[in-house]
Amino acid sequence: MVRDVLRRATAVVDVVDDVFFVTVLVVAAFRVTDAVLTAGFLATVFFATGFLAVARVGVGVVAARTDAGAAAGAATAGAAGAASAPTARTTPMRRRDTVPPLER
């Protein structure tokens, strides 16, 4: 009789131990999965935030360069236009084919 009680108690303890072990494994798996998913989510958020910040800075740099380029282009065009404006010359320029042979 005592042996039967001990056998049944041992069987119950074995089942409880197995259930506890499986529960611990399942909880550990959920914790690892949760940690991995959280890390992945945070990495995605940080990457997206960083990418947007870099893109915003890049757009600002391109816009600034475009504005500066347009201003420089306008200034250069103005200077080139002023430089190419006709001026009063006292003597006409000689054509290249009329240069004497010694100067060639």
Beta strands, then each sheet from edge to edge (+ up, - down):
end
